[in-house]
């Protein structure tokens, strides 16, 4: 079992100063901390199925504008030198109409100290209905830092089972330029239980098609991810 230390102090420092500036503008500041058995992103393990330690901070203004920074350890297979990932996000979230909300973001995926051109940017919008269903569309001209465009779509549903427990299911399709890779699909099913007001335990089953297995050999397929997350 490998544990990798999060790096990128310079990136974190710049984002932290940005969050402080927003906080001084009377923004709400929140954070998260998670311990996970694996870090799975769009159906593919980002840690070689090893555990992940993840943390994030977000500052939200009354207008709905927000800035956030989220980080995790990573360990890709084959090894490309990345040991940490930071997602720097600028976004807006708010109500569009009764029962409908929108979250629009620009995300910069950062992999410090790799010595390779792994960083890339993606624009995304997620529409949510009654907190029970959502549709996400995301696009990048440099998807996965591969030099080609890619568009990701996900549709999901959330079903409360009790005041503390819910089911979540989602289907995702990643449309990639054939010069880079074939399009692939994945599905996930989660059971989420609130064990305390600010603590959740999540168990998620993931499955992908053969195209994902070909694109991410050894990292895609069928797997189970368990995570304990705190929000504050």
DRENPA-3360 file (N, C-alpha, C; in nm, 2 decimals, always signed):
BEGIN
1 = XXXXXXXX = +0.09/-0.12/+0.00/+0.00/+0.00/+0.00/+0.09/+0.12/+0.00 ~ +0.06/+0.21/-0.09/+0.15/+0.33/-0.11/+0.07/+0.45/-0.06 ~ +0.14/+0.54/+0.01/+0.08/+0.67/+0.05/+0.17/+0.78/+0.00 ~ +0.11/+0.87/-0.07/+0.19/+0.98/-0.14/+0.15/+1.11/-0.07 ~ +0.25/+1.19/-0.04/+0.23/+1.32/+0.03/+0.18/+1.43/-0.07 ~ +0.08/+1.50/-0.04/+0.04/+1.61/-0.13/+0.15/+1.72/-0.14 ~ +0.17/+1.76/-0.26/+0.27/+1.87/-0.29/+0.20/+1.98/-0.36 ~ +0.28/+2.08/-0.40/+0.23/+2.20/-0.47/+0.20/+2.31/-0.38;
9 = XXXXXXXX = +0.29/+2.34/-0.29/+0.27/+2.45/-0.19/+0.25/+2.58/-0.26 ~ +0.32/+2.61/-0.37/+0.30/+2.74/-0.44/+0.16/+2.75/-0.49 ~ +0.10/+2.65/-0.55/-0.03/+2.66/-0.60/-0.13/+2.68/-0.49 ~ -0.11/+2.60/-0.38/-0.20/+2.61/-0.26/-0.19/+2.75/-0.20 ~ -0.07/+2.81/-0.20/-0.06/+2.94/-0.14/-0.13/+3.05/-0.22 ~ -0.12/+3.04/-0.35/-0.19/+3.14/-0.44/-0.34/+3.13/-0.42 ~ -0.39/+3.00/-0.42/-0.54/+2.98/-0.40/-0.58/+3.03/-0.26 ~ -0.50/+3.00/-0.16/-0.53/+3.03/-0.02/-0.55/+3.19/-0.01;
17 = XXXXXXXX = -0.45/+3.26/-0.08/-0.46/+3.41/-0.07/-0.59/+3.45/-0.14 ~ -0.63/+3.38/-0.25/-0.75/+3.42/-0.32/-0.87/+3.39/-0.23 ~ -0.87/+3.28/-0.16/-0.98/+3.25/-0.07/-0.99/+3.35/+0.04 ~ -0.88/+3.39/+0.09/-0.88/+3.49/+0.20/-0.94/+3.62/+0.15 ~ -0.90/+3.66/+0.03/-0.95/+3.79/-0.03/-1.10/+3.78/-0.04 ~ -1.15/+3.66/-0.09/-1.30/+3.65/-0.10/-1.37/+3.65/+0.04 ~ -1.30/+3.59/+0.13/-1.35/+3.59/+0.27/-1.37/+3.73/+0.32 ~ -1.26/+3.81/+0.29/-1.27/+3.95/+0.34/-1.38/+4.03/+0.27;
25 = XXXXXXXX = -1.43/+3.98/+0.16/-1.54/+4.04/+0.09/-1.67/+3.98/+0.15 ~ -1.67/+3.93/+0.27/-1.78/+3.87/+0.34/-1.85/+3.75/+0.26 ~ -1.76/+3.66/+0.23/-1.80/+3.54/+0.17/-1.81/+3.43/+0.27 ~ -1.89/+3.33/+0.24/-1.89/+3.21/+0.33/-1.78/+3.11/+0.29 ~ -1.71/+3.06/+0.39/-1.60/+2.97/+0.36/-1.64/+2.83/+0.42 ~ -1.62/+2.73/+0.34/-1.64/+2.59/+0.38/-1.53/+2.50/+0.34 ~ -1.53/+2.38/+0.39/-1.42/+2.29/+0.36/-1.46/+2.15/+0.37 ~ -1.37/+2.06/+0.32/-1.40/+1.92/+0.33/-1.28/+1.84/+0.35;
33 = XXXXXXXX = -1.29/+1.72/+0.40/-1.18/+1.63/+0.43/-1.23/+1.49/+0.41 ~ -1.16/+1.41/+0.33/-1.20/+1.27/+0.30/-1.09/+1.17/+0.31 ~ -1.12/+1.05/+0.36/-1.03/+0.94/+0.35/-1.10/+0.83/+0.27 ~ -1.03/+0.79/+0.16/-1.10/+0.70/+0.06/-1.01/+0.58/+0.04 ~ -1.07/+0.46/+0.01/-1.00/+0.34/-0.02/-0.94/+0.35/-0.16 ~ -0.99/+0.44/-0.25/-0.95/+0.46/-0.38/-1.00/+0.59/-0.43 ~ -0.93/+0.65/-0.53/-0.98/+0.77/-0.59/-1.02/+0.74/-0.73 ~ -1.15/+0.73/-0.75/-1.20/+0.70/-0.89/-1.26/+0.82/-0.95;
41 = XXXXXXXX = -1.22/+0.86/-1.07/-1.26/+0.97/-1.14/-1.31/+0.93/-1.28 ~ -1.44/+0.95/-1.30/-1.50/+0.91/-1.43/-1.47/+0.77/-1.47 ~ -1.48/+0.68/-1.37/-1.47/+0.54/-1.39/-1.33/+0.48/-1.38 ~ -1.23/+0.57/-1.36/-1.09/+0.52/-1.36/-1.02/+0.56/-1.23 ~ -0.94/+0.46/-1.18/-0.87/+0.49/-1.05/-0.75/+0.58/-1.08 ~ -0.74/+0.68/-0.99/-0.63/+0.78/-1.00/-0.52/+0.75/-0.91 ~ -0.53/+0.64/-0.83/-0.43/+0.60/-0.73/-0.39/+0.46/-0.74 ~ -0.41/+0.39/-0.86/-0.37/+0.25/-0.87/-0.44/+0.17/-0.77;
49 = XXXXXXXX = -0.57/+0.20/-0.73/-0.65/+0.13/-0.63/-0.59/+0.14/-0.49 ~ -0.50/+0.23/-0.47/-0.45/+0.26/-0.33/-0.53/+0.37/-0.27 ~ -0.53/+0.38/-0.13/-0.61/+0.48/-0.06/-0.57/+0.62/-0.10 ~ -0.66/+0.72/-0.07/-0.64/+0.86/-0.10/-0.68/+0.94/+0.02 ~ -0.60/+1.05/+0.04/-0.64/+1.15/+0.14/-0.67/+1.28/+0.06 ~ -0.79/+1.33/+0.08/-0.83/+1.44/+0.00/-0.89/+1.56/+0.09 ~ -0.86/+1.68/+0.05/-0.91/+1.80/+0.12/-0.94/+1.91/+0.03 ~ -1.04/+1.99/+0.07/-1.08/+2.11/-0.02/-1.12/+2.22/+0.07;
57 = XXXXXXXX = -1.12/+2.34/+0.01/-1.17/+2.46/+0.07/-1.24/+2.55/-0.04 ~ -1.35/+2.61/+0.00/-1.43/+2.69/-0.09/-1.48/+2.82/-0.03 ~ -1.47/+2.93/-0.10/-1.52/+3.06/-0.05/-1.63/+3.10/-0.15 ~ -1.75/+3.13/-0.10/-1.87/+3.16/-0.18/-1.92/+3.30/-0.15 ~ -1.93/+3.38/-0.25/-1.99/+3.52/-0.23/-2.14/+3.51/-0.24 ~ -2.20/+3.62/-0.18/-2.35/+3.63/-0.18/-2.41/+3.63/-0.32 ~ -2.33/+3.67/-0.42/-2.38/+3.67/-0.56/-2.38/+3.53/-0.62 ~ -2.33/+3.43/-0.55/-2.32/+3.29/-0.61/-2.18/+3.26/-0.67;
65 = XXXXXXXX = -2.10/+3.36/-0.69/-1.96/+3.33/-0.74/-1.88/+3.26/-0.63 ~ -1.79/+3.17/-0.67/-1.71/+3.11/-0.57/-1.58/+3.07/-0.63 ~ -1.48/+3.04/-0.54/-1.35/+2.99/-0.57/-1.32/+2.88/-0.48 ~ -1.26/+2.77/-0.54/-1.23/+2.66/-0.45/-1.10/+2.59/-0.49 ~ -1.04/+2.52/-0.40/-0.92/+2.44/-0.43/-0.94/+2.31/-0.36 ~ -0.92/+2.20/-0.44/-0.93/+2.06/-0.39/-0.81/+1.98/-0.42 ~ -0.76/+1.90/-0.33/-0.64/+1.82/-0.36/-0.65/+1.68/-0.32 ~ -0.57/+1.59/-0.39/-0.56/+1.45/-0.35/-0.43/+1.40/-0.39;
73 = XXXXXXXX = -0.38/+1.29/-0.33/-0.27/+1.22/-0.38/-0.31/+1.14/-0.50 ~ -0.22/+1.11/-0.59/-0.25/+1.03/-0.71/-0.13/+0.94/-0.74 ~ -0.15/+0.83/-0.81/-0.04/+0.74/-0.85/-0.09/+0.67/-0.97 ~ -0.06/+0.72/-1.09/-0.11/+0.67/-1.22/-0.03/+0.54/-1.26 ~ -0.10/+0.45/-1.33/-0.03/+0.34/-1.39/-0.05/+0.34/-1.54 ~ +0.05/+0.34/-1.62/+0.19/+0.34/-1.58/+0.23/+0.47/-1.52 ~ +0.34/+0.47/-1.44/+0.38/+0.59/-1.36/+0.43/+0.70/-1.46 ~ +0.37/+0.82/-1.44/+0.41/+0.93/-1.53/+0.46/+1.04/-1.44;
81 = XXXXXXXX = +0.50/+1.01/-1.31/+0.56/+1.11/-1.22/+0.47/+1.19/-1.14 ~ +0.34/+1.18/-1.16/+0.25/+1.26/-1.08/+0.23/+1.20/-0.94 ~ +0.23/+1.28/-0.84/+0.21/+1.23/-0.70/+0.09/+1.31/-0.63 ~ +0.05/+1.42/-0.69/-0.06/+1.50/-0.63/-0.14/+1.57/-0.74 ~ -0.26/+1.59/-0.71/-0.35/+1.66/-0.80/-0.42/+1.78/-0.73 ~ -0.42/+1.89/-0.79/-0.50/+2.01/-0.73/-0.60/+2.05/-0.84 ~ -0.72/+2.07/-0.80/-0.82/+2.12/-0.89/-0.86/+2.26/-0.84 ~ -0.82/+2.36/-0.92/-0.85/+2.50/-0.89/-0.97/+2.54/-0.97;
89 = XXXXXXXX = -1.08/+2.59/-0.90/-1.21/+2.61/-0.96/-1.25/+2.75/-0.94 ~ -1.30/+2.82/-1.04/-1.38/+2.94/-1.04/-1.52/+2.91/-1.09 ~ -1.63/+2.95/-1.02/-1.76/+2.91/-1.06/-1.87/+3.00/-1.01 ~ -1.99/+2.96/-1.05/-2.11/+3.03/-1.01/-2.22/+2.93/-0.99 ~ -2.29/+2.94/-0.88/-2.40/+2.85/-0.85/-2.52/+2.93/-0.80 ~ -2.64/+2.89/-0.84/-2.76/+2.95/-0.80/-2.88/+2.89/-0.86 ~ -3.00/+2.95/-0.83/-3.13/+2.90/-0.87/-3.16/+2.96/-1.01 ~ -3.20/+2.87/-1.10/-3.24/+2.92/-1.23/-3.39/+2.94/-1.24;
97 = XXXXXXXX = -3.47/+2.86/-1.18/-3.61/+2.86/-1.18/-3.66/+2.78/-1.06 ~ -3.79/+2.78/-1.02/-3.83/+2.70/-0.91/-3.79/+2.55/-0.93 ~ -3.72/+2.50/-0.83/-3.68/+2.36/-0.83/-3.56/+2.33/-0.92 ~ -3.51/+2.43/-0.99/-3.39/+2.41/-1.08/-3.28/+2.50/-1.03 ~ -3.16/+2.44/-1.03/-3.04/+2.51/-0.99/-2.93/+2.48/-1.10 ~ -2.83/+2.57/-1.10/-2.72/+2.55/-1.20/-2.59/+2.58/-1.13 ~ -2.49/+2.50/-1.16/-2.35/+2.52/-1.12/-2.26/+2.52/-1.24 ~ -2.20/+2.64/-1.27/-2.11/+2.65/-1.39/-1.97/+2.68/-1.34;
105 = XXXXXXXX = -1.87/+2.61/-1.39/-1.74/+2.62/-1.34/-1.63/+2.62/-1.46 ~ -1.52/+2.67/-1.42/-1.40/+2.66/-1.50/-1.29/+2.59/-1.41 ~ -1.25/+2.47/-1.44/-1.16/+2.40/-1.36/-1.02/+2.38/-1.42 ~ -0.92/+2.41/-1.35/-0.78/+2.38/-1.39/-0.73/+2.27/-1.31 ~ -0.70/+2.15/-1.38/-0.64/+2.04/-1.32/-0.49/+2.05/-1.32 ~ -0.43/+2.05/-1.20/-0.29/+2.08/-1.18/-0.22/+1.95/-1.12 ~ -0.10/+1.92/-1.18/-0.02/+1.81/-1.13/+0.12/+1.86/-1.11 ~ +0.15/+1.92/-0.99/+0.28/+1.99/-0.97/+0.40/+1.89/-0.97;
113 = XXXXXXXX = +0.51/+1.94/-1.01/+0.64/+1.87/-0.99/+0.65/+1.75/-1.07 ~ +0.58/+1.73/-1.18/+0.59/+1.61/-1.27/+0.70/+1.63/-1.37 ~ +0.72/+1.76/-1.41/+0.82/+1.78/-1.52/+0.76/+1.75/-1.66 ~ +0.62/+1.72/-1.66/+0.55/+1.69/-1.79/+0.43/+1.78/-1.80 ~ +0.38/+1.80/-1.92/+0.27/+1.88/-1.95/+0.14/+1.81/-1.92 ~ +0.10/+1.79/-1.80/-0.02/+1.72/-1.76/-0.13/+1.81/-1.72 ~ -0.11/+1.94/-1.70/-0.22/+2.03/-1.66/-0.31/+2.06/-1.77 ~ -0.44/+2.07/-1.74/-0.54/+2.10/-1.84/-0.66/+2.17/-1.78;
121 = XXXXXXXX = -0.74/+2.23/-1.87/-0.86/+2.31/-1.82/-0.99/+2.26/-1.88 ~ -1.09/+2.27/-1.81/-1.23/+2.22/-1.85/-1.34/+2.31/-1.80 ~ -1.43/+2.34/-1.89/-1.55/+2.41/-1.86/-1.67/+2.32/-1.84 ~ -1.75/+2.34/-1.73/-1.85/+2.25/-1.70/-1.98/+2.32/-1.65 ~ -2.10/+2.26/-1.67/-2.22/+2.31/-1.62/-2.31/+2.19/-1.57 ~ -2.36/+2.20/-1.45/-2.45/+2.10/-1.40/-2.58/+2.16/-1.36 ~ -2.69/+2.10/-1.42/-2.82/+2.15/-1.38/-2.88/+2.04/-1.29 ~ -2.95/+2.09/-1.18/-3.00/+1.99/-1.08/-3.15/+2.03/-1.06;
129 = XXXXXXXX = -3.23/+1.92/-1.05/-3.38/+1.93/-1.03/-3.41/+1.88/-0.89 ~ -3.46/+1.97/-0.81/-3.51/+1.93/-0.67/-3.41/+1.85/-0.59 ~ -3.28/+1.87/-0.62/-3.18/+1.79/-0.55/-3.20/+1.64/-0.57 ~ -3.28/+1.60/-0.67/-3.30/+1.46/-0.69/-3.24/+1.40/-0.82 ~ -3.22/+1.49/-0.91/-3.16/+1.45/-1.04/-3.07/+1.56/-1.10 ~ -2.97/+1.52/-1.17/-2.88/+1.62/-1.23/-2.83/+1.57/-1.37 ~ -2.79/+1.67/-1.44/-2.73/+1.65/-1.58/-2.61/+1.74/-1.58 ~ -2.49/+1.68/-1.61/-2.37/+1.76/-1.62/-2.31/+1.75/-1.77;
137 = XXXXXXXX = -2.26/+1.86/-1.82/-2.19/+1.86/-1.94/-2.06/+1.93/-1.92 ~ -1.95/+1.88/-1.97/-1.82/+1.94/-1.95/-1.74/+1.92/-2.08 ~ -1.66/+2.03/-2.11/-1.59/+2.03/-2.24/-1.45/+2.09/-2.22 ~ -1.35/+2.03/-2.29/-1.22/+2.08/-2.29/-1.16/+2.07/-2.43 ~ -1.08/+2.17/-2.47/-1.01/+2.16/-2.60/-0.88/+2.08/-2.58 ~ -0.85/+2.04/-2.46/-0.73/+1.96/-2.43/-0.76/+1.86/-2.33 ~ -0.86/+1.77/-2.36/-0.91/+1.67/-2.26/-0.80/+1.58/-2.22 ~ -0.79/+1.56/-2.09/-0.69/+1.47/-2.03/-0.55/+1.51/-2.06;
145 = XXXXXXXX = -0.53/+1.64/-2.10/-0.40/+1.69/-2.14/-0.35/+1.61/-2.26 ~ -0.44/+1.56/-2.35/-0.40/+1.48/-2.46/-0.39/+1.56/-2.59 ~ -0.42/+1.69/-2.59/-0.40/+1.77/-2.71/-0.52/+1.76/-2.80 ~ -0.63/+1.70/-2.76/-0.75/+1.69/-2.84/-0.88/+1.72/-2.76 ~ -0.98/+1.77/-2.83/-1.11/+1.80/-2.75/-1.18/+1.68/-2.70 ~ -1.25/+1.70/-2.59/-1.33/+1.60/-2.53/-1.45/+1.66/-2.46 ~ -1.57/+1.59/-2.47/-1.69/+1.63/-2.40/-1.74/+1.52/-2.31 ~ -1.77/+1.55/-2.19/-1.81/+1.45/-2.09/-1.96/+1.49/-2.05;
153 = XXXXXXXX = -2.04/+1.39/-2.05/-2.18/+1.40/-2.01/-2.22/+1.30/-1.90 ~ -2.29/+1.35/-1.80/-2.33/+1.25/-1.69/-2.47/+1.29/-1.65 ~ -2.55/+1.18/-1.63/-2.69/+1.20/-1.58/-2.70/+1.11/-1.45 ~ -2.76/+1.17/-1.35/-2.77/+1.10/-1.22/-2.90/+1.12/-1.15 ~ -2.93/+1.03/-1.06/-3.05/+1.05/-0.97/-3.01/+1.02/-0.83 ~ -3.08/+1.08/-0.74/-3.06/+1.07/-0.59/-3.19/+1.02/-0.53 ~ -3.19/+0.91/-0.45/-3.31/+0.86/-0.39/-3.30/+0.85/-0.24 ~ -3.36/+0.94/-0.16/-3.35/+0.92/-0.02/-3.42/+0.80/+0.03;
161 = XXXXXXXX = -3.36/+0.72/+0.12/-3.41/+0.60/+0.18/-3.46/+0.63/+0.32 ~ -3.40/+0.73/+0.38/-3.44/+0.77/+0.52/-3.38/+0.91/+0.54 ~ -3.40/+0.96/+0.66/-3.34/+1.09/+0.68/-3.19/+1.09/+0.68 ~ -3.13/+0.97/+0.69/-2.98/+0.97/+0.70/-2.92/+0.89/+0.59 ~ -3.00/+0.82/+0.51/-2.94/+0.73/+0.41/-3.00/+0.76/+0.27 ~ -2.92/+0.76/+0.17/-2.97/+0.78/+0.03/-2.89/+0.69/-0.07 ~ -2.96/+0.67/-0.18/-2.89/+0.60/-0.30/-2.86/+0.70/-0.40 ~ -2.75/+0.69/-0.47/-2.72/+0.77/-0.59/-2.67/+0.68/-0.70;
169 = XXXXXXXX = -2.72/+0.71/-0.82/-2.68/+0.63/-0.94/-2.65/+0.73/-1.05 ~ -2.55/+0.70/-1.13/-2.51/+0.79/-1.24/-2.45/+0.71/-1.36 ~ -2.48/+0.77/-1.47/-2.42/+0.71/-1.60/-2.34/+0.82/-1.67 ~ -2.22/+0.79/-1.71/-2.14/+0.89/-1.78/-2.09/+0.84/-1.91 ~ -2.08/+0.94/-2.00/-2.02/+0.91/-2.14/-1.92/+1.01/-2.17 ~ -1.80/+0.97/-2.21/-1.69/+1.06/-2.24/-1.66/+1.05/-2.39 ~ -1.70/+1.15/-2.46/-1.67/+1.16/-2.61/-1.54/+1.22/-2.63 ~ -1.45/+1.14/-2.68/-1.31/+1.18/-2.71/-1.28/+1.18/-2.86;
177 = XXXXXXXX = -1.18/+1.26/-2.90/-1.14/+1.26/-3.04/-1.07/+1.12/-3.07 ~ -1.11/+1.06/-3.18/-1.06/+0.93/-3.21/-0.90/+0.93/-3.22 ~ -0.85/+1.05/-3.25/-0.70/+1.05/-3.26/-0.64/+1.02/-3.12 ~ -0.72/+1.05/-3.02/-0.67/+1.02/-2.88/-0.71/+0.89/-2.83 ~ -0.84/+0.86/-2.83/-0.90/+0.74/-2.78/-1.04/+0.72/-2.82 ~ -1.09/+0.60/-2.81/-1.24/+0.58/-2.83/-1.32/+0.64/-2.72 ~ -1.44/+0.67/-2.75/-1.54/+0.71/-2.65/-1.56/+0.60/-2.55 ~ -1.59/+0.63/-2.43/-1.61/+0.53/-2.33/-1.73/+0.56/-2.24;
185 = XXXXXXXX = -1.78/+0.46/-2.17/-1.90/+0.48/-2.08/-1.86/+0.42/-1.94 ~ -1.93/+0.47/-1.84/-1.92/+0.41/-1.71/-2.05/+0.44/-1.63 ~ -2.07/+0.35/-1.53/-2.18/+0.37/-1.44/-2.13/+0.36/-1.30 ~ -2.20/+0.42/-1.21/-2.17/+0.40/-1.06/-2.30/+0.40/-0.98 ~ -2.29/+0.33/-0.87/-2.40/+0.32/-0.78/-2.35/+0.34/-0.64 ~ -2.40/+0.44/-0.56/-2.35/+0.47/-0.43/-2.46/+0.45/-0.32 ~ -2.42/+0.41/-0.20/-2.50/+0.41/-0.08/-2.43/+0.51/+0.01 ~ -2.50/+0.61/+0.05/-2.45/+0.72/+0.13/-2.52/+0.73/+0.27;
193 = XXXXXXXX = -2.45/+0.73/+0.38/-2.51/+0.73/+0.51/-2.45/+0.84/+0.59 ~ -2.53/+0.93/+0.65/-2.48/+1.03/+0.74/-2.47/+0.97/+0.88 ~ -2.34/+0.96/+0.93/-2.32/+0.90/+1.06/-2.32/+1.01/+1.17 ~ -2.31/+1.14/+1.13/-2.32/+1.25/+1.22/-2.35/+1.37/+1.13 ~ -2.39/+1.49/+1.19/-2.43/+1.60/+1.11/-2.33/+1.64/+1.00 ~ -2.20/+1.63/+1.02/-2.10/+1.67/+0.92/-2.02/+1.56/+0.87 ~ -2.06/+1.43/+0.89/-1.98/+1.32/+0.85/-2.07/+1.22/+0.77 ~ -2.02/+1.18/+0.65/-2.09/+1.08/+0.57/-1.99/+0.97/+0.54;
201 = XXXXXXXX = -2.05/+0.85/+0.53/-1.98/+0.73/+0.48/-2.04/+0.69/+0.35 ~ -1.96/+0.67/+0.25/-2.01/+0.65/+0.11/-1.94/+0.52/+0.06 ~ -2.02/+0.43/+0.00/-1.97/+0.31/-0.06/-2.02/+0.32/-0.21 ~ -1.93/+0.31/-0.30/-1.96/+0.33/-0.45/-1.91/+0.21/-0.53 ~ -1.99/+0.15/-0.61/-1.95/+0.05/-0.71/-1.94/+0.12/-0.84 ~ -1.82/+0.09/-0.91/-1.80/+0.15/-1.04/-1.78/+0.04/-1.15 ~ -1.82/+0.07/-1.27/-1.80/-0.03/-1.38/-1.78/+0.05/-1.51 ~ -1.70/+0.01/-1.60/-1.67/+0.08/-1.72/-1.68/-0.02/-1.84;
209 = XXXXXXXX = -1.68/+0.03/-1.96/-1.68/-0.06/-2.08/-1.54/-0.09/-2.12 ~ -1.52/-0.17/-2.23/-1.39/-0.21/-2.27/-1.31/-0.10/-2.32 ~ -1.38/+0.01/-2.38/-1.30/+0.12/-2.43/-1.22/+0.19/-2.32 ~ -1.29/+0.20/-2.20/-1.22/+0.26/-2.08/-1.10/+0.17/-2.04 ~ -1.12/+0.04/-2.04/-1.02/-0.05/-2.00/-0.90/-0.04/-2.09 ~ -0.92/-0.01/-2.22/-0.82/+0.01/-2.32/-0.74/+0.14/-2.30 ~ -0.82/+0.24/-2.27/-0.76/+0.38/-2.25/-0.68/+0.39/-2.12 ~ -0.74/+0.32/-2.01/-0.68/+0.33/-1.88/-0.64/+0.18/-1.83;
217 = XXXXXXXX = -0.55/+0.12/-1.90/-0.52/-0.02/-1.86/-0.48/-0.04/-1.71 ~ -0.55/-0.13/-1.65/-0.52/-0.16/-1.51/-0.59/-0.06/-1.41 ~ -0.65/+0.05/-1.46/-0.71/+0.15/-1.38/-0.86/+0.15/-1.39 ~ -0.92/+0.10/-1.50/-1.06/+0.10/-1.53/-1.12/-0.04/-1.52 ~ -1.25/-0.05/-1.51/-1.31/-0.18/-1.49/-1.41/-0.18/-1.38 ~ -1.42/-0.28/-1.31/-1.52/-0.29/-1.20/-1.44/-0.28/-1.07 ~ -1.49/-0.20/-0.98/-1.42/-0.18/-0.85/-1.52/-0.12/-0.75 ~ -1.48/-0.13/-0.62/-1.56/-0.07/-0.51/-1.47/+0.03/-0.44;
225 = XXXXXXXX = -1.53/+0.15/-0.41/-1.47/+0.26/-0.34/-1.54/+0.29/-0.22 ~ -1.47/+0.30/-0.11/-1.54/+0.34/+0.02/-1.47/+0.46/+0.07 ~ -1.55/+0.56/+0.12/-1.49/+0.69/+0.16/-1.56/+0.74/+0.29 ~ -1.49/+0.80/+0.38/-1.54/+0.87/+0.49/-1.51/+1.02/+0.47 ~ -1.62/+1.11/+0.47/-1.60/+1.25/+0.44/-1.66/+1.34/+0.54 ~ -1.59/+1.44/+0.57/-1.64/+1.54/+0.67/-1.65/+1.68/+0.59 ~ -1.75/+1.75/+0.62/-1.77/+1.89/+0.57/-1.78/+1.99/+0.69 ~ -1.72/+2.10/+0.67/-1.72/+2.20/+0.78/-1.72/+2.34/+0.72;
% end
